[in-house]
Amino acid sequence: MRTQTVLGLVKYVAFRLQDVSVTVGLTESDVNTPCGFFAGPGKASELVVIDCTTLPRGRFVKISKTTEALTLCEVDVFGVPV
């Protein structure tokens, strides 16, 4: 699956969106193929698009960060069937 992840930000928590990683995997227990990264920080009402820099195959997408809580209001993930 070719993946594009779109994140919409709310003005009160937008600054928290930083150092976010997107990974892809074929199974739910193996979602560790790097896909994209957003260094941030986000801005109020910003639409963040994280494109995969590679063409990983997968069915599951994980959005994560290593510090603080990750608050997402809406996430769209687009893929291309292979």
mmCIF file of the C-alpha atoms, coordinates in Angstrom:
data_MODEL
# 
_entry.id   MODEL 
# 
loop_
_atom_site.group_PDB 
_atom_site.id 
_atom_site.type_symbol 
_atom_site.label_atom_id 
_atom_site.label_alt_id 
_atom_site.label_comp_id 
_atom_site.label_asym_id 
_atom_site.label_entity_id 
_atom_site.label_seq_id 
_atom_site.pdbx_PDB_ins_code 
_atom_site.Cartn_x 
_atom_site.Cartn_y 
_atom_site.Cartn_z 
_atom_site.occupancy 
_atom_site.B_iso_or_equiv 
_atom_site.pdbx_formal_charge 
_atom_site.auth_seq_id 
_atom_site.auth_comp_id 
_atom_site.auth_asym_id 
_atom_site.auth_atom_id 
_atom_site.pdbx_PDB_model_num 
ATOM 1  C CA . MET A 1 1  ? 0.000  0.000  0.000  1.00 0.00 ? 1  MET A CA 1 
ATOM 2  C CA . ARG A 1 2  ? 1.314  3.425  -0.869 1.00 0.00 ? 2  ARG A CA 1 
ATOM 3  C CA . THR A 1 3  ? 0.405  5.630  2.052  1.00 0.00 ? 3  THR A CA 1 
ATOM 4  C CA . GLN A 1 4  ? -0.361 9.275  2.634  1.00 0.00 ? 4  GLN A CA 1 
ATOM 5  C CA . THR A 1 5  ? -1.395 10.365 6.110  1.00 0.00 ? 5  THR A CA 1 
ATOM 6  C CA . VAL A 1 6  ? -3.291 13.633 6.597  1.00 0.00 ? 6  VAL A CA 1 
ATOM 7  C CA . LEU A 1 7  ? -3.566 15.180 10.064 1.00 0.00 ? 7  LEU A CA 1 
ATOM 8  C CA . GLY A 1 8  ? -5.800 18.161 10.896 1.00 0.00 ? 8  GLY A CA 1 
ATOM 9  C CA . LEU A 1 9  ? -4.775 20.299 13.875 1.00 0.00 ? 9  LEU A CA 1 
ATOM 10 C CA . VAL A 1 10 ? -6.841 22.134 16.481 1.00 0.00 ? 10 VAL A CA 1 
ATOM 11 C CA . LYS A 1 11 ? -5.497 25.492 17.639 1.00 0.00 ? 11 LYS A CA 1 
ATOM 12 C CA . TYR A 1 12 ? -5.254 24.640 21.354 1.00 0.00 ? 12 TYR A CA 1 
ATOM 13 C CA . VAL A 1 13 ? -3.089 21.529 20.950 1.00 0.00 ? 13 VAL A CA 1 
ATOM 14 C CA . ALA A 1 14 ? -1.373 22.113 17.594 1.00 0.00 ? 14 ALA A CA 1 
ATOM 15 C CA . PHE A 1 15 ? 1.999  22.856 19.215 1.00 0.00 ? 15 PHE A CA 1 
ATOM 16 C CA . ARG A 1 16 ? 2.075  19.296 20.598 1.00 0.00 ? 16 ARG A CA 1 
ATOM 17 C CA . LEU A 1 17 ? 2.286  17.792 17.136 1.00 0.00 ? 17 LEU A CA 1 
ATOM 18 C CA . GLN A 1 18 ? 6.019  17.343 16.743 1.00 0.00 ? 18 GLN A CA 1 
ATOM 19 C CA . ASP A 1 19 ? 8.410  14.421 16.322 1.00 0.00 ? 19 ASP A CA 1 
ATOM 20 C CA . VAL A 1 20 ? 5.629  12.237 14.887 1.00 0.00 ? 20 VAL A CA 1 
ATOM 21 C CA . SER A 1 21 ? 6.510  9.009  13.074 1.00 0.00 ? 21 SER A CA 1 
ATOM 22 C CA . VAL A 1 22 ? 4.330  7.040  10.677 1.00 0.00 ? 22 VAL A CA 1 
ATOM 23 C CA . THR A 1 23 ? 5.040  3.333  10.179 1.00 0.00 ? 23 THR A CA 1 
ATOM 24 C CA . VAL A 1 24 ? 3.335  0.646  8.081  1.00 0.00 ? 24 VAL A CA 1 
ATOM 25 C CA . GLY A 1 25 ? 3.081  -3.132 8.396  1.00 0.00 ? 25 GLY A CA 1 
ATOM 26 C CA . LEU A 1 26 ? 1.447  -6.200 6.898  1.00 0.00 ? 26 LEU A CA 1 
ATOM 27 C CA . THR A 1 27 ? 0.162  -7.431 10.271 1.00 0.00 ? 27 THR A CA 1 
ATOM 28 C CA . GLU A 1 28 ? -1.052 -5.636 13.381 1.00 0.00 ? 28 GLU A CA 1 
ATOM 29 C CA . SER A 1 29 ? 1.891  -6.977 15.388 1.00 0.00 ? 29 SER A CA 1 
ATOM 30 C CA . ASP A 1 30 ? 4.507  -5.961 12.798 1.00 0.00 ? 30 ASP A CA 1 
ATOM 31 C CA . VAL A 1 31 ? 3.912  -2.261 12.044 1.00 0.00 ? 31 VAL A CA 1 
ATOM 32 C CA . ASN A 1 32 ? 7.543  -1.131 11.910 1.00 0.00 ? 32 ASN A CA 1 
ATOM 33 C CA . THR A 1 33 ? 8.386  -0.214 8.306  1.00 0.00 ? 33 THR A CA 1 
ATOM 34 C CA . PRO A 1 34 ? 9.242  3.518  8.348  1.00 0.00 ? 34 PRO A CA 1 
ATOM 35 C CA . CYS A 1 35 ? 6.935  5.590  6.182  1.00 0.00 ? 35 CYS A CA 1 
ATOM 36 C CA . GLY A 1 36 ? 7.230  9.265  7.133  1.00 0.00 ? 36 GLY A CA 1 
ATOM 37 C CA . PHE A 1 37 ? 8.110  11.792 9.818  1.00 0.00 ? 37 PHE A CA 1 
ATOM 38 C CA . PHE A 1 38 ? 6.845  15.237 10.861 1.00 0.00 ? 38 PHE A CA 1 
ATOM 39 C CA . ALA A 1 39 ? 9.345  17.293 12.884 1.00 0.00 ? 39 ALA A CA 1 
ATOM 40 C CA . GLY A 1 40 ? 6.831  20.036 13.737 1.00 0.00 ? 40 GLY A CA 1 
ATOM 41 C CA . PRO A 1 41 ? 5.736  21.803 15.747 1.00 0.00 ? 41 PRO A CA 1 
ATOM 42 C CA . GLY A 1 42 ? 2.302  22.121 14.194 1.00 0.00 ? 42 GLY A CA 1 
ATOM 43 C CA . LYS A 1 43 ? 0.448  25.403 13.804 1.00 0.00 ? 43 LYS A CA 1 
ATOM 44 C CA . ALA A 1 44 ? -3.211 26.193 14.516 1.00 0.00 ? 44 ALA A CA 1 
ATOM 45 C CA . SER A 1 45 ? -5.564 25.060 11.725 1.00 0.00 ? 45 SER A CA 1 
ATOM 46 C CA . GLU A 1 46 ? -2.636 23.535 9.816  1.00 0.00 ? 46 GLU A CA 1 
ATOM 47 C CA . LEU A 1 47 ? -3.260 20.537 7.588  1.00 0.00 ? 47 LEU A CA 1 
ATOM 48 C CA . VAL A 1 48 ? -0.251 18.229 7.874  1.00 0.00 ? 48 VAL A CA 1 
ATOM 49 C CA . VAL A 1 49 ? 0.375  15.753 5.064  1.00 0.00 ? 49 VAL A CA 1 
ATOM 50 C CA . ILE A 1 50 ? 2.962  13.044 5.703  1.00 0.00 ? 50 ILE A CA 1 
ATOM 51 C CA . ASP A 1 51 ? 3.854  11.214 2.495  1.00 0.00 ? 51 ASP A CA 1 
ATOM 52 C CA . CYS A 1 52 ? 5.683  7.914  2.517  1.00 0.00 ? 52 CYS A CA 1 
ATOM 53 C CA . THR A 1 53 ? 9.188  8.410  1.212  1.00 0.00 ? 53 THR A CA 1 
ATOM 54 C CA . THR A 1 54 ? 9.252  4.746  0.164  1.00 0.00 ? 54 THR A CA 1 
ATOM 55 C CA . LEU A 1 55 ? 6.608  2.400  -1.219 1.00 0.00 ? 55 LEU A CA 1 
ATOM 56 C CA . PRO A 1 56 ? 6.027  0.037  1.711  1.00 0.00 ? 56 PRO A CA 1 
ATOM 57 C CA . ARG A 1 57 ? 3.449  -2.712 1.481  1.00 0.00 ? 57 ARG A CA 1 
ATOM 58 C CA . GLY A 1 58 ? 1.084  -2.940 4.382  1.00 0.00 ? 58 GLY A CA 1 
ATOM 59 C CA . ARG A 1 59 ? -2.377 -3.070 5.784  1.00 0.00 ? 59 ARG A CA 1 
ATOM 60 C CA . PHE A 1 60 ? -1.839 -1.339 9.129  1.00 0.00 ? 60 PHE A CA 1 
ATOM 61 C CA . VAL A 1 61 ? -0.611 2.215  9.803  1.00 0.00 ? 61 VAL A CA 1 
ATOM 62 C CA . LYS A 1 62 ? 0.733  3.461  13.150 1.00 0.00 ? 62 LYS A CA 1 
ATOM 63 C CA . ILE A 1 63 ? 1.158  7.139  14.081 1.00 0.00 ? 63 ILE A CA 1 
ATOM 64 C CA . SER A 1 64 ? 3.337  7.631  17.149 1.00 0.00 ? 64 SER A CA 1 
ATOM 65 C CA . LYS A 1 65 ? 5.608  9.968  19.071 1.00 0.00 ? 65 LYS A CA 1 
ATOM 66 C CA . THR A 1 66 ? 8.020  9.265  21.885 1.00 0.00 ? 66 THR A CA 1 
ATOM 67 C CA . THR A 1 67 ? 7.319  12.254 24.139 1.00 0.00 ? 67 THR A CA 1 
ATOM 68 C CA . GLU A 1 68 ? 4.090  13.681 25.594 1.00 0.00 ? 68 GLU A CA 1 
ATOM 69 C CA . ALA A 1 69 ? 0.587  12.690 24.605 1.00 0.00 ? 69 ALA A CA 1 
ATOM 70 C CA . LEU A 1 70 ? -0.449 12.554 20.973 1.00 0.00 ? 70 LEU A CA 1 
ATOM 71 C CA . THR A 1 71 ? -3.835 14.212 20.412 1.00 0.00 ? 71 THR A CA 1 
ATOM 72 C CA . LEU A 1 72 ? -5.363 13.741 16.965 1.00 0.00 ? 72 LEU A CA 1 
ATOM 73 C CA . CYS A 1 73 ? -8.832 14.912 16.004 1.00 0.00 ? 73 CYS A CA 1 
ATOM 74 C CA . GLU A 1 74 ? -9.030 13.527 12.499 1.00 0.00 ? 74 GLU A CA 1 
ATOM 75 C CA . VAL A 1 75 ? -6.727 11.272 10.508 1.00 0.00 ? 75 VAL A CA 1 
ATOM 76 C CA . ASP A 1 76 ? -7.150 10.176 6.900  1.00 0.00 ? 76 ASP A CA 1 
ATOM 77 C CA . VAL A 1 77 ? -4.903 7.491  5.451  1.00 0.00 ? 77 VAL A CA 1 
ATOM 78 C CA . PHE A 1 78 ? -4.819 6.910  1.713  1.00 0.00 ? 78 PHE A CA 1 
ATOM 79 C CA . GLY A 1 79 ? -3.265 3.903  0.052  1.00 0.00 ? 79 GLY A CA 1 
ATOM 80 C CA . VAL A 1 80 ? -2.939 2.457  -3.421 1.00 0.00 ? 80 VAL A CA 1 
ATOM 81 C CA . PRO A 1 81 ? -3.825 -1.226 -3.952 1.00 0.00 ? 81 PRO A CA 1 
ATOM 82 C CA . VAL A 1 82 ? -0.992 -3.367 -5.280 1.00 0.00 ? 82 VAL A CA 1 
# 
